[in-house]
Amino acid sequence: MYYFTYDPWIGKLLYLEDFYVMKEYRGFGIGSEILKTLSDVMKNRCSSMHFIVAESNKASIDFYKRRGASDLSLQEGWRLFRIDKENLLKMSAEE
């Protein structure tokens, strides 16, 4: 699952929301083919593809790094944050 988004510093990008190959099908090149298809989708349209990988998912981190992915959390110091609905409602109610 993916969608297009925009970053004011780098322009239009493809955001990869979810990507999963079932364990019994890993090692057959399916993941590489999915990335190849995504690169065709974004060709001439986007400056890059962004996605999040859990720190505990070493196999996926290694998979993406072998394909040239950069870990922005380490290299550029970016951190992912979330404000949940409860806190959004609190802010909304403030005068």
N, C-alpha and C positions, 0 to 999 in steps of 0.2 A: 504494500500500500504506500503510495507516495502522492505528493502534491507540490505545486509550485508556490514559492513565496518570494519575498523581496527583502534584501538586506541593504540599508542605505550606504554601506561602505563597499560592498562588492557587487551589488546588483541582483538580478534575478537568479534564484537557485532552486534546485530540486531538493525537497526534504523527504528523505526516506523514513517513513513512519514505522513500518513493520516489514520484516524480512525474515523468513524462517524456512529452513529445509528440515524435514523430519529426519530423525537420527538414522533410520534405515536407508535413507537415500543420500546421505552425506558421502563425499569422496568421489562422486560421479561427475563432478563439474557443473552441477545444477546451479549452485550459488554463483559461480563465475559466469554462467550464461545469463542469469538474472541481471547481474551487474552490467554485462555487455548490452543487454536489451535496454537497461536504464541509460547507459551512455549514449545509445542511439536516440532515445527519447529526448535527452537534454542537449544533444549536439546542436550547435549554433543557436541555442535558446538560453542557456544558463552558464554562469561562470563556475559553478561548482555544485556538489551534492553534499548535504549535511545530514547527519544522523547521530543517534545516541546509542552507546553500547554500555551495558553494565560493567563496572570495574571487575566484577567476579567472572565475567565471560571471556576468559583468556583466549579460548579457541577462536571466537569471533574477532577479538582485537587483533590477533595474529593474522587471521584471514584478510582483514581489511588493510592492515599494514603491509602485507605482502603485495597488495595491489596499489600501494602508493598513498594510502590514507594518512592524514596527519592528525595527531591527537591534540586538538585545540585547547583542551583543558590543561595540558602540560606546556605546550609551546606558546600559547598566547594568553594564558591565565584566565580563560573564560570559565564561568561557573553557571550551571543551570539552576534556576530558582523557580519556585511555584508559590503562588498565593492561593490558598484554598477558598472555597465559597464562603465559609464562615467568616474569614477575615475580610474578604471583599465586601460582604454585607455590613460588617462593622465599619469599614471605611465609608461606605455609601450612607450609613446612618449618621455619621459625624457631621456636626454643623460647623 
